[in-house]
Amino acid sequence: MINRSRVADELTDSFINYQWRLDHPMPDANESVESLLDHYRSNWLFRNKVDQLVSHVMNVINKHEE
């Protein structure tokens, strides 16, 4: 049995980086894991994009696990 909460957390971390790269293709010397997490927490549109990606992947996982 998989731990859905841990999978969702790991997907969130991955999709934060993925979505950030889509929105900002050129690396910035000042960006860090913490700055990306702060952006995720403070920017509702960015957070919604990431959460939608996680939700869709979790839906696929749930559908195939049953």
Predicted model as a PDB file, atoms N, CA, C, CB and O in Angstrom, pLDDT in the B-factor column:
MODEL        1                                                                  
ATOM      1  N   MET A   1       0.850  -1.187   0.000  1.00 79.00           N  
ATOM      2  CA  MET A   1       0.000   0.000   0.000  1.00 79.00           C  
ATOM      3  C   MET A   1       0.891   1.245   0.000  1.00 79.00           C  
ATOM      4  CB  MET A   1      -0.964   0.001   1.233  1.00 79.00           C  
ATOM      5  O   MET A   1       1.841   1.347   0.777  1.00 79.00           O  
ATOM      6  N   ILE A   2       0.570   2.164  -0.867  1.00 86.00           N  
ATOM      7  CA  ILE A   2       1.383   3.378  -0.931  1.00 86.00           C  
ATOM      8  C   ILE A   2       0.826   4.433   0.015  1.00 86.00           C  
ATOM      9  CB  ILE A   2       1.438   3.924  -2.372  1.00 86.00           C  
ATOM     10  O   ILE A   2      -0.367   4.454   0.317  1.00 86.00           O  
ATOM     11  N   ASN A   3       1.696   5.288   0.467  1.00 91.00           N  
ATOM     12  CA  ASN A   3       1.325   6.404   1.321  1.00 91.00           C  
ATOM     13  C   ASN A   3       0.974   7.584   0.410  1.00 91.00           C  
ATOM     14  CB  ASN A   3       2.484   6.772   2.327  1.00 91.00           C  
ATOM     15  O   ASN A   3       1.857   8.278  -0.094  1.00 91.00           O  
ATOM     16  N   ARG A   4      -0.317   7.796   0.209  1.00 92.00           N  
ATOM     17  CA  ARG A   4      -0.776   8.829  -0.729  1.00 92.00           C  
ATOM     18  C   ARG A   4      -0.316  10.225  -0.327  1.00 92.00           C  
ATOM     19  CB  ARG A   4      -2.289   8.805  -0.829  1.00 92.00           C  
ATOM     20  O   ARG A   4      -0.014  11.054  -1.186  1.00 92.00           O  
ATOM     21  N   SER A   5      -0.264  10.478   0.945  1.00 94.00           N  
ATOM     22  CA  SER A   5       0.158  11.794   1.428  1.00 94.00           C  
ATOM     23  C   SER A   5       1.616  12.077   1.049  1.00 94.00           C  
ATOM     24  CB  SER A   5      -0.021  11.886   2.955  1.00 94.00           C  
ATOM     25  O   SER A   5       1.953  13.174   0.603  1.00 94.00           O  
ATOM     26  N   ARG A   6       2.465  11.076   1.235  1.00 96.00           N  
ATOM     27  CA  ARG A   6       3.877  11.248   0.871  1.00 96.00           C  
ATOM     28  C   ARG A   6       4.050  11.387  -0.630  1.00 96.00           C  
ATOM     29  CB  ARG A   6       4.707  10.072   1.380  1.00 96.00           C  
ATOM     30  O   ARG A   6       4.882  12.168  -1.092  1.00 96.00           O  
ATOM     31  N   VAL A   7       3.268  10.632  -1.399  1.00 96.00           N  
ATOM     32  CA  VAL A   7       3.330  10.747  -2.856  1.00 96.00           C  
ATOM     33  C   VAL A   7       2.897  12.149  -3.287  1.00 96.00           C  
ATOM     34  CB  VAL A   7       2.439   9.670  -3.531  1.00 96.00           C  
ATOM     35  O   VAL A   7       3.546  12.774  -4.126  1.00 96.00           O  
ATOM     36  N   ALA A   8       1.804  12.635  -2.713  1.00 97.00           N  
ATOM     37  CA  ALA A   8       1.317  13.976  -3.056  1.00 97.00           C  
ATOM     38  C   ALA A   8       2.347  15.047  -2.683  1.00 97.00           C  
ATOM     39  CB  ALA A   8      -0.022  14.260  -2.342  1.00 97.00           C  
ATOM     40  O   ALA A   8       2.548  16.000  -3.436  1.00 97.00           O  
ATOM     41  N   ASP A   9       3.001  14.894  -1.526  1.00 97.00           N  
ATOM     42  CA  ASP A   9       4.034  15.857  -1.117  1.00 97.00           C  
ATOM     43  C   ASP A   9       5.221  15.847  -2.076  1.00 97.00           C  
ATOM     44  CB  ASP A   9       4.515  15.549   0.306  1.00 97.00           C  
ATOM     45  O   ASP A   9       5.746  16.900  -2.438  1.00 97.00           O  
ATOM     46  N   GLU A  10       5.635  14.657  -2.480  1.00 97.00           N  
ATOM     47  CA  GLU A  10       6.761  14.546  -3.410  1.00 97.00           C  
ATOM     48  C   GLU A  10       6.390  15.103  -4.789  1.00 97.00           C  
ATOM     49  CB  GLU A  10       7.211  13.075  -3.534  1.00 97.00           C  
ATOM     50  O   GLU A  10       7.199  15.768  -5.436  1.00 97.00           O  
ATOM     51  N   LEU A  11       5.173  14.828  -5.223  1.00 98.00           N  
ATOM     52  CA  LEU A  11       4.715  15.395  -6.481  1.00 98.00           C  
ATOM     53  C   LEU A  11       4.655  16.916  -6.412  1.00 98.00           C  
ATOM     54  CB  LEU A  11       3.349  14.833  -6.846  1.00 98.00           C  
ATOM     55  O   LEU A  11       5.023  17.599  -7.368  1.00 98.00           O  
ATOM     56  N   THR A  12       4.197  17.440  -5.295  1.00 98.00           N  
ATOM     57  CA  THR A  12       4.141  18.897  -5.128  1.00 98.00           C  
ATOM     58  C   THR A  12       5.527  19.501  -5.259  1.00 98.00           C  
ATOM     59  CB  THR A  12       3.530  19.267  -3.767  1.00 98.00           C  
ATOM     60  O   THR A  12       5.709  20.487  -5.973  1.00 98.00           O  
ATOM     61  N   ASP A  13       6.499  18.924  -4.582  1.00 97.00           N  
ATOM     62  CA  ASP A  13       7.873  19.428  -4.681  1.00 97.00           C  
ATOM     63  C   ASP A  13       8.371  19.387  -6.126  1.00 97.00           C  
ATOM     64  CB  ASP A  13       8.810  18.609  -3.778  1.00 97.00           C  
ATOM     65  O   ASP A  13       8.992  20.337  -6.602  1.00 97.00           O  
ATOM     66  N   SER A  14       8.097  18.297  -6.808  1.00 97.00           N  
ATOM     67  CA  SER A  14       8.539  18.153  -8.192  1.00 97.00           C  
ATOM     68  C   SER A  14       7.840  19.140  -9.111  1.00 97.00           C  
ATOM     69  CB  SER A  14       8.295  16.736  -8.677  1.00 97.00           C  
ATOM     70  O   SER A  14       8.472  19.756  -9.969  1.00 97.00           O  
ATOM     71  N   PHE A  15       6.540  19.288  -8.929  1.00 98.00           N  
ATOM     72  CA  PHE A  15       5.791  20.182  -9.807  1.00 98.00           C  
ATOM     73  C   PHE A  15       6.040  21.654  -9.506  1.00 98.00           C  
ATOM     74  CB  PHE A  15       4.321  19.890  -9.698  1.00 98.00           C  
ATOM     75  O   PHE A  15       5.846  22.495 -10.383  1.00 98.00           O  
ATOM     76  N   ILE A  16       6.462  21.985  -8.294  1.00 98.00           N  
ATOM     77  CA  ILE A  16       6.887  23.359  -8.017  1.00 98.00           C  
ATOM     78  C   ILE A  16       8.058  23.700  -8.927  1.00 98.00           C  
ATOM     79  CB  ILE A  16       7.278  23.541  -6.513  1.00 98.00           C  
ATOM     80  O   ILE A  16       8.069  24.748  -9.572  1.00 98.00           O  
ATOM     81  N   ASN A  17       9.045  22.808  -8.977  1.00 97.00           N  
ATOM     82  CA  ASN A  17      10.198  23.034  -9.846  1.00 97.00           C  
ATOM     83  C   ASN A  17       9.802  23.041 -11.314  1.00 97.00           C  
ATOM     84  CB  ASN A  17      11.257  21.973  -9.603  1.00 97.00           C  
ATOM     85  O   ASN A  17      10.267  23.884 -12.081  1.00 97.00           O  
ATOM     86  N   TYR A  18       8.949  22.108 -11.707  1.00 97.00           N  
ATOM     87  CA  TYR A  18       8.505  22.007 -13.097  1.00 97.00           C  
ATOM     88  C   TYR A  18       7.774  23.277 -13.537  1.00 97.00           C  
ATOM     89  CB  TYR A  18       7.593  20.783 -13.278  1.00 97.00           C  
ATOM     90  O   TYR A  18       8.086  23.847 -14.582  1.00 97.00           O  
ATOM     91  N   GLN A  19       6.810  23.712 -12.741  1.00 98.00           N  
ATOM     92  CA  GLN A  19       6.025  24.895 -13.105  1.00 98.00           C  
ATOM     93  C   GLN A  19       6.890  26.149 -13.088  1.00 98.00           C  
ATOM     94  CB  GLN A  19       4.835  25.064 -12.151  1.00 98.00           C  
ATOM     95  O   GLN A  19       6.731  27.026 -13.938  1.00 98.00           O  
ATOM     96  N   TRP A  20       7.802  26.238 -12.127  1.00 97.00           N  
ATOM     97  CA  TRP A  20       8.698  27.390 -12.065  1.00 97.00           C  
ATOM     98  C   TRP A  20       9.534  27.474 -13.350  1.00 97.00           C  
ATOM     99  CB  TRP A  20       9.621  27.298 -10.817  1.00 97.00           C  
ATOM    100  O   TRP A  20       9.710  28.552 -13.918  1.00 97.00           O  
ATOM    101  N   ARG A  21      10.038  26.335 -13.793  1.00 97.00           N  
ATOM    102  CA  ARG A  21      10.852  26.290 -15.017  1.00 97.00           C  
ATOM    103  C   ARG A  21      10.021  26.668 -16.238  1.00 97.00           C  
ATOM    104  CB  ARG A  21      11.461  24.888 -15.210  1.00 97.00           C  
ATOM    105  O   ARG A  21      10.525  27.325 -17.148  1.00 97.00           O  
ATOM    106  N   LEU A  22       8.757  26.260 -16.267  1.00 96.00           N  
ATOM    107  CA  LEU A  22       7.888  26.661 -17.380  1.00 96.00           C  
ATOM    108  C   LEU A  22       7.693  28.181 -17.395  1.00 96.00           C  
ATOM    109  CB  LEU A  22       6.520  25.949 -17.280  1.00 96.00           C  
ATOM    110  O   LEU A  22       7.733  28.814 -18.450  1.00 96.00           O  
ATOM    111  N   ASP A  23       7.482  28.745 -16.218  1.00 95.00           N  
ATOM    112  CA  ASP A  23       7.248  30.192 -16.115  1.00 95.00           C  
ATOM    113  C   ASP A  23       8.523  31.010 -16.225  1.00 95.00           C  
ATOM    114  CB  ASP A  23       6.566  30.509 -14.811  1.00 95.00           C  
ATOM    115  O   ASP A  23       8.491  32.156 -16.671  1.00 95.00           O  
ATOM    116  N   HIS A  24       9.652  30.424 -15.818  1.00 94.00           N  
ATOM    117  CA  HIS A  24      10.942  31.128 -15.805  1.00 94.00           C  
ATOM    118  C   HIS A  24      12.030  30.204 -16.368  1.00 94.00           C  
ATOM    119  CB  HIS A  24      11.310  31.595 -14.352  1.00 94.00           C  
ATOM    120  O   HIS A  24      12.774  29.582 -15.609  1.00 94.00           O  
ATOM    121  N   PRO A  25      12.119  30.119 -17.687  1.00 94.00           N  
ATOM    122  CA  PRO A  25      13.045  29.147 -18.298  1.00 94.00           C  
ATOM    123  C   PRO A  25      14.529  29.439 -18.047  1.00 94.00           C  
ATOM    124  CB  PRO A  25      12.808  29.100 -19.778  1.00 94.00           C  
ATOM    125  O   PRO A  25      15.354  28.527 -18.089  1.00 94.00           O  
ATOM    126  N   MET A  26      14.862  30.679 -17.792  1.00 92.00           N  
ATOM    127  CA  MET A  26      16.270  31.017 -17.553  1.00 92.00           C  
ATOM    128  C   MET A  26      16.574  30.965 -16.057  1.00 92.00           C  
ATOM    129  CB  MET A  26      16.604  32.424 -18.124  1.00 92.00           C  
ATOM    130  O   MET A  26      15.905  31.640 -15.275  1.00 92.00           O  
ATOM    131  N   PRO A  27      17.564  30.181 -15.643  1.00 88.00           N  
ATOM    132  CA  PRO A  27      17.906  30.105 -14.218  1.00 88.00           C  
ATOM    133  C   PRO A  27      18.346  31.468 -13.671  1.00 88.00           C  
ATOM    134  CB  PRO A  27      19.017  29.069 -13.995  1.00 88.00           C  
ATOM    135  O   PRO A  27      18.948  32.280 -14.374  1.00 88.00           O  
ATOM    136  N   ASP A  28      18.030  31.682 -12.418  1.00 90.00           N  
ATOM    137  CA  ASP A  28      18.400  32.908 -11.718  1.00 90.00           C  
ATOM    138  C   ASP A  28      19.373  32.536 -10.604  1.00 90.00           C  
ATOM    139  CB  ASP A  28      17.136  33.648 -11.146  1.00 90.00           C  
ATOM    140  O   ASP A  28      19.170  31.546  -9.902  1.00 90.00           O  
ATOM    141  N   ALA A  29      20.416  33.319 -10.446  1.00 91.00           N  
ATOM    142  CA  ALA A  29      21.428  33.027  -9.425  1.00 91.00           C  
ATOM    143  C   ALA A  29      20.848  33.092  -8.008  1.00 91.00           C  
ATOM    144  CB  ALA A  29      22.596  34.007  -9.551  1.00 91.00           C  
ATOM    145  O   ALA A  29      21.389  32.475  -7.091  1.00 91.00           O  
ATOM    146  N   ASN A  30      19.758  33.830  -7.825  1.00 90.00           N  
ATOM    147  CA  ASN A  30      19.174  34.002  -6.488  1.00 90.00           C  
ATOM    148  C   ASN A  30      18.108  32.968  -6.145  1.00 90.00           C  
ATOM    149  CB  ASN A  30      18.578  35.374  -6.372  1.00 90.00           C  
ATOM    150  O   ASN A  30      17.618  32.950  -5.016  1.00 90.00           O  
ATOM    151  N   GLU A  31      17.740  32.114  -7.081  1.00 92.00           N  
ATOM    152  CA  GLU A  31      16.679  31.152  -6.771  1.00 92.00           C  
ATOM    153  C   GLU A  31      17.223  29.983  -5.959  1.00 92.00           C  
ATOM    154  CB  GLU A  31      16.026  30.637  -8.063  1.00 92.00           C  
ATOM    155  O   GLU A  31      18.343  29.514  -6.164  1.00 92.00           O  
ATOM    156  N   SER A  32      16.391  29.535  -5.036  1.00 94.00           N  
ATOM    157  CA  SER A  32      16.750  28.412  -4.175  1.00 94.00           C  
ATOM    158  C   SER A  32      15.482  27.609  -3.898  1.00 94.00           C  
ATOM    159  CB  SER A  32      17.419  28.902  -2.838  1.00 94.00           C  
ATOM    160  O   SER A  32      14.379  28.023  -4.256  1.00 94.00           O  
ATOM    161  N   VAL A  33      15.650  26.496  -3.279  1.00 94.00           N  
ATOM    162  CA  VAL A  33      14.494  25.672  -2.912  1.00 94.00           C  
ATOM    163  C   VAL A  33      13.561  26.487  -2.020  1.00 94.00           C  
ATOM    164  CB  VAL A  33      14.945  24.364  -2.189  1.00 94.00           C  
ATOM    165  O   VAL A  33      12.343  26.459  -2.197  1.00 94.00           O  
ATOM    166  N   GLU A  34      14.126  27.198  -1.079  1.00 96.00           N  
ATOM    167  CA  GLU A  34      13.319  27.995  -0.150  1.00 96.00           C  
ATOM    168  C   GLU A  34      12.574  29.122  -0.871  1.00 96.00           C  
ATOM    169  CB  GLU A  34      14.209  28.581   0.950  1.00 96.00           C  
ATOM    170  O   GLU A  34      11.417  29.399  -0.556  1.00 96.00           O  
ATOM    171  N   SER A  35      13.228  29.769  -1.832  1.00 95.00           N  
ATOM    172  CA  SER A  35      12.553  30.851  -2.559  1.00 95.00           C  
ATOM    173  C   SER A  35      11.400  30.312  -3.408  1.00 95.00           C  
ATOM    174  CB  SER A  35      13.556  31.603  -3.451  1.00 95.00           C  
ATOM    175  O   SER A  35      10.371  30.971  -3.554  1.00 95.00           O  
ATOM    176  N   LEU A  36      11.578  29.113  -3.968  1.00 96.00           N  
ATOM    177  CA  LEU A  36      10.487  28.508  -4.734  1.00 96.00           C  
ATOM    178  C   LEU A  36       9.326  28.127  -3.817  1.00 96.00           C  
ATOM    179  CB  LEU A  36      10.990  27.269  -5.498  1.00 96.00           C  
ATOM    180  O   LEU A  36       8.164  28.316  -4.178  1.00 96.00           O  
ATOM    181  N   LEU A  37       9.630  27.595  -2.644  1.00 97.00           N  
ATOM    182  CA  LEU A  37       8.573  27.266  -1.679  1.00 97.00           C  
ATOM    183  C   LEU A  37       7.842  28.518  -1.212  1.00 97.00           C  
ATOM    184  CB  LEU A  37       9.161  26.524  -0.472  1.00 97.00           C  
ATOM    185  O   LEU A  37       6.621  28.502  -1.059  1.00 97.00           O  
ATOM    186  N   ASP A  38       8.578  29.603  -0.985  1.00 97.00           N  
ATOM    187  CA  ASP A  38       7.943  30.869  -0.603  1.00 97.00           C  
ATOM    188  C   ASP A  38       7.016  31.359  -1.702  1.00 97.00           C  
ATOM    189  CB  ASP A  38       9.003  31.935  -0.294  1.00 97.00           C  
ATOM    190  O   ASP A  38       5.918  31.846  -1.432  1.00 97.00           O  
ATOM    191  N   HIS A  39       7.465  31.227  -2.944  1.00 97.00           N  
ATOM    192  CA  HIS A  39       6.626  31.641  -4.070  1.00 97.00           C  
ATOM    193  C   HIS A  39       5.369  30.776  -4.134  1.00 97.00           C  
ATOM    194  CB  HIS A  39       7.411  31.550  -5.401  1.00 97.00           C  
ATOM    195  O   HIS A  39       4.277  31.292  -4.374  1.00 97.00           O  
ATOM    196  N   TYR A  40       5.507  29.489  -3.925  1.00 98.00           N  
ATOM    197  CA  TYR A  40       4.361  28.568  -3.912  1.00 98.00           C  
ATOM    198  C   TYR A  40       3.374  28.966  -2.819  1.00 98.00           C  
ATOM    199  CB  TYR A  40       4.833  27.106  -3.699  1.00 98.00           C  
ATOM    200  O   TYR A  40       2.164  28.957  -3.042  1.00 98.00           O  
ATOM    201  N   ARG A  41       3.875  29.309  -1.663  1.00 98.00           N  
ATOM    202  CA  ARG A  41       3.005  29.656  -0.533  1.00 98.00           C  
ATOM    203  C   ARG A  41       2.323  31.006  -0.713  1.00 98.00           C  
ATOM    204  CB  ARG A  41       3.806  29.664   0.753  1.00 98.00           C  
ATOM    205  O   ARG A  41       1.194  31.192  -0.257  1.00 98.00           O  
ATOM    206  N   SER A  42       2.986  31.942  -1.366  1.00 98.00           N  
ATOM    207  CA  SER A  42       2.466  33.312  -1.419  1.00 98.00           C  
ATOM    208  C   SER A  42       1.727  33.660  -2.712  1.00 98.00           C  
ATOM    209  CB  SER A  42       3.591  34.271  -1.234  1.00 98.00           C  
ATOM    210  O   SER A  42       0.968  34.629  -2.728  1.00 98.00           O  
ATOM    211  N   ASN A  43       1.918  32.920  -3.774  1.00 98.00           N  
ATOM    212  CA  ASN A  43       1.306  33.245  -5.057  1.00 98.00           C  
ATOM    213  C   ASN A  43       0.183  32.246  -5.346  1.00 98.00           C  
ATOM    214  CB  ASN A  43       2.367  33.233  -6.199  1.00 98.00           C  
ATOM    215  O   ASN A  43       0.436  31.084  -5.663  1.00 98.00           O  
ATOM    216  N   TRP A  44      -1.048  32.713  -5.232  1.00 98.00           N  
ATOM    217  CA  TRP A  44      -2.196  31.807  -5.356  1.00 98.00           C  
ATOM    218  C   TRP A  44      -2.310  31.191  -6.752  1.00 98.00           C  
ATOM    219  CB  TRP A  44      -3.479  32.551  -5.022  1.00 98.00           C  
ATOM    220  O   TRP A  44      -2.716  30.036  -6.881  1.00 98.00           O  
ATOM    221  N   LEU A  45      -1.962  31.937  -7.792  1.00 98.00           N  
ATOM    222  CA  LEU A  45      -2.073  31.408  -9.146  1.00 98.00           C  
ATOM    223  C   LEU A  45      -1.043  30.298  -9.385  1.00 98.00           C  
ATOM    224  CB  LEU A  45      -1.890  32.535 -10.175  1.00 98.00           C  
ATOM    225  O   LEU A  45      -1.372  29.251  -9.944  1.00 98.00           O  
ATOM    226  N   PHE A  46       0.188  30.529  -8.965  1.00 98.00           N  
ATOM    227  CA  PHE A  46       1.239  29.523  -9.085  1.00 98.00           C  
ATOM    228  C   PHE A  46       0.872  28.278  -8.286  1.00 98.00           C  
ATOM    229  CB  PHE A  46       2.589  30.089  -8.607  1.00 98.00           C  
ATOM    230  O   PHE A  46       1.007  27.156  -8.775  1.00 98.00           O  
ATOM    231  N   ARG A  47       0.403  28.484  -7.048  1.00 98.00           N  
ATOM    232  CA  ARG A  47       0.012  27.362  -6.184  1.00 98.00           C  
ATOM    233  C   ARG A  47      -1.128  26.563  -6.820  1.00 98.00           C  
ATOM    234  CB  ARG A  47      -0.411  27.876  -4.787  1.00 98.00           C  
ATOM    235  O   ARG A  47      -1.137  25.334  -6.760  1.00 98.00           O  
ATOM    236  N   ASN A  48      -2.083  27.260  -7.425  1.00 98.00           N  
ATOM    237  CA  ASN A  48      -3.203  26.582  -8.066  1.00 98.00           C  
ATOM    238  C   ASN A  48      -2.731  25.739  -9.250  1.00 98.00           C  
ATOM    239  CB  ASN A  48      -4.246  27.602  -8.528  1.00 98.00           C  
ATOM    240  O   ASN A  48      -3.217  24.624  -9.439  1.00 98.00           O  
ATOM    241  N   LYS A  49      -1.804  26.243 -10.038  1.00 98.00           N  
ATOM    242  CA  LYS A  49      -1.258  25.477 -11.165  1.00 98.00           C  
ATOM    243  C   LYS A  49      -0.591  24.197 -10.670  1.00 98.00           C  
ATOM    244  CB  LYS A  49      -0.248  26.328 -11.964  1.00 98.00           C  
ATOM    245  O   LYS A  49      -0.823  23.115 -11.211  1.00 98.00           O  
ATOM    246  N   VAL A  50       0.228  24.329  -9.650  1.00 98.00           N  
ATOM    247  CA  VAL A  50       0.935  23.167  -9.089  1.00 98.00           C  
ATOM    248  C   VAL A  50      -0.056  22.173  -8.499  1.00 98.00           C  
ATOM    249  CB  VAL A  50       1.947  23.613  -8.008  1.00 98.00           C  
ATOM    250  O   VAL A  50       0.041  20.971  -8.749  1.00 98.00           O  
ATOM    251  N   ASP A  51      -0.998  22.666  -7.727  1.00 98.00           N  
ATOM    252  CA  ASP A  51      -1.964  21.783  -7.079  1.00 98.00           C  
ATOM    253  C   ASP A  51      -2.836  21.049  -8.095  1.00 98.00           C  
ATOM    254  CB  ASP A  51      -2.842  22.580  -6.127  1.00 98.00           C  
ATOM    255  O   ASP A  51      -3.206  19.897  -7.864  1.00 98.00           O  
ATOM    256  N   GLN A  52      -3.168  21.686  -9.204  1.00 98.00           N  
ATOM    257  CA  GLN A  52      -3.939  21.026 -10.254  1.00 98.00           C  
ATOM    258  C   GLN A  52      -3.146  19.880 -10.875  1.00 98.00           C  
ATOM    259  CB  GLN A  52      -4.343  22.036 -11.334  1.00 98.00           C  
ATOM    260  O   GLN A  52      -3.702  18.812 -11.132  1.00 98.00           O  
ATOM    261  N   LEU A  53      -1.863  20.090 -11.115  1.00 98.00           N  
ATOM    262  CA  LEU A  53      -1.027  19.016 -11.652  1.00 98.00           C  
ATOM    263  C   LEU A  53      -0.975  17.830 -10.688  1.00 98.00           C  
ATOM    264  CB  LEU A  53       0.394  19.532 -11.933  1.00 98.00           C  
ATOM    265  O   LEU A  53      -1.131  16.678 -11.093  1.00 98.00           O  
ATOM    266  N   VAL A  54      -0.756  18.129  -9.421  1.00 98.00           N  
ATOM    267  CA  VAL A  54      -0.700  17.070  -8.402  1.00 98.00           C  
ATOM    268  C   VAL A  54      -2.028  16.333  -8.345  1.00 98.00           C  
ATOM    269  CB  VAL A  54      -0.353  17.659  -7.009  1.00 98.00           C  
ATOM    270  O   VAL A  54      -2.056  15.104  -8.287  1.00 98.00           O  
ATOM    271  N   SER A  55      -3.115  17.067  -8.362  1.00 98.00           N  
ATOM    272  CA  SER A  55      -4.438  16.459  -8.293  1.00 98.00           C  
ATOM    273  C   SER A  55      -4.690  15.497  -9.450  1.00 98.00           C  
ATOM    274  CB  SER A  55      -5.502  17.536  -8.280  1.00 98.00           C  
ATOM    275  O   SER A  55      -5.224  14.406  -9.250  1.00 98.00           O  
ATOM    276  N   HIS A  56      -4.311  15.896 -10.640  1.00 98.00           N  
ATOM    277  CA  HIS A  56      -4.540  15.031 -11.795  1.00 98.00           C  
ATOM    278  C   HIS A  56      -3.691  13.762 -11.732  1.00 98.00           C  
ATOM    279  CB  HIS A  56      -4.241  15.790 -13.083  1.00 98.00           C  
ATOM    280  O   HIS A  56      -4.173  12.678 -12.062  1.00 98.00           O  
ATOM    281  N   VAL A  57      -2.460  13.885 -11.319  1.00 97.00           N  
ATOM    282  CA  VAL A  57      -1.604  12.703 -11.204  1.00 97.00           C  
ATOM    283  C   VAL A  57      -2.123  11.778 -10.107  1.00 97.00           C  
ATOM    284  CB  VAL A  57      -0.142  13.114 -10.912  1.00 97.00           C  
ATOM    285  O   VAL A  57      -2.156  10.561 -10.287  1.00 97.00           O  
ATOM    286  N   MET A  58      -2.530  12.346  -8.972  1.00 96.00           N  
ATOM    287  CA  MET A  58      -3.067  11.517  -7.901  1.00 96.00           C  
ATOM    288  C   MET A  58      -4.347  10.816  -8.344  1.00 96.00           C  
ATOM    289  CB  MET A  58      -3.330  12.363  -6.655  1.00 96.00           C  
ATOM    290  O   MET A  58      -4.593   9.678  -7.946  1.00 96.00           O  
ATOM    291  N   ASN A  59      -5.157  11.471  -9.152  1.00 96.00           N  
ATOM    292  CA  ASN A  59      -6.369  10.849  -9.686  1.00 96.00           C  
ATOM    293  C   ASN A  59      -6.032   9.641 -10.544  1.00 96.00           C  
ATOM    294  CB  ASN A  59      -7.175  11.859 -10.498  1.00 96.00           C  
ATOM    295  O   ASN A  59      -6.696   8.610 -10.443  1.00 96.00           O  
ATOM    296  N   VAL A  60      -5.024   9.748 -11.378  1.00 95.00           N  
ATOM    297  CA  VAL A  60      -4.596   8.611 -12.209  1.00 95.00           C  
ATOM    298  C   VAL A  60      -4.081   7.476 -11.332  1.00 95.00           C  
ATOM    299  CB  VAL A  60      -3.501   9.047 -13.215  1.00 95.00           C  
ATOM    300  O   VAL A  60      -4.413   6.313 -11.561  1.00 95.00           O  
ATOM    301  N   ILE A  61      -3.275   7.807 -10.334  1.00 93.00           N  
ATOM    302  CA  ILE A  61      -2.749   6.790  -9.429  1.00 93.00           C  
ATOM    303  C   ILE A  61      -3.891   6.070  -8.718  1.00 93.00           C  
ATOM    304  CB  ILE A  61      -1.792   7.422  -8.402  1.00 93.00           C  
ATOM    305  O   ILE A  61      -3.903   4.842  -8.643  1.00 93.00           O  
ATOM    306  N   ASN A  62      -4.836   6.823  -8.203  1.00 91.00           N  
ATOM    307  CA  ASN A  62      -5.963   6.243  -7.477  1.00 91.00           C  
ATOM    308  C   ASN A  62      -6.809   5.350  -8.378  1.00 91.00           C  
ATOM    309  CB  ASN A  62      -6.827   7.345  -6.877  1.00 91.00           C  
ATOM    310  O   ASN A  62      -7.278   4.297  -7.945  1.00 91.00           O  
ATOM    311  N   LYS A  63      -7.005   5.759  -9.614  1.00 91.00           N  
ATOM    312  CA  LYS A  63      -7.809   4.987 -10.538  1.00 91.00           C  
ATOM    313  C   LYS A  63      -7.176   3.630 -10.828  1.00 91.00           C  
ATOM    314  CB  LYS A  63      -8.008   5.758 -11.826  1.00 91.00           C  
ATOM    315  O   LYS A  63      -7.885   2.635 -10.975  1.00 91.00           O  
ATOM    316  N   HIS A  64      -5.867   3.585 -10.909  1.00 88.00           N  
ATOM    317  CA  HIS A  64      -5.180   2.342 -11.272  1.00 88.00           C  
ATOM    318  C   HIS A  64      -4.826   1.491 -10.060  1.00 88.00           C  
ATOM    319  CB  HIS A  64      -3.925   2.657 -12.049  1.00 88.00           C  
ATOM    320  O   HIS A  64      -4.442   0.332 -10.217  1.00 88.00           O  
ATOM    321  N   GLU A  65      -4.943   2.028  -8.885  1.00 81.00           N  
ATOM    322  CA  GLU A  65      -4.610   1.257  -7.695  1.00 81.00           C  
ATOM    323  C   GLU A  65      -5.811   0.428  -7.218  1.00 81.00           C  
ATOM    324  CB  GLU A  65      -4.131   2.193  -6.577  1.00 81.00           C  
ATOM    325  O   GLU A  65      -5.628  -0.593  -6.555  1.00 81.00           O  
ATOM    326  N   GLU A  66      -7.004   0.846  -7.538  1.00 67.00           N  
ATOM    327  CA  GLU A  66      -8.210   0.153  -7.034  1.00 67.00           C  
ATOM    328  C   GLU A  66      -8.446  -1.159  -7.706  1.00 67.00           C  
ATOM    329  CB  GLU A  66      -9.425   1.009  -7.210  1.00 67.00           C  
ATOM    330  O   GLU A  66      -9.414  -1.850  -7.389  1.00 67.00           O  
TER     331      GLU A  66                                                      
ENDMDL                                                                          
END                                                                             
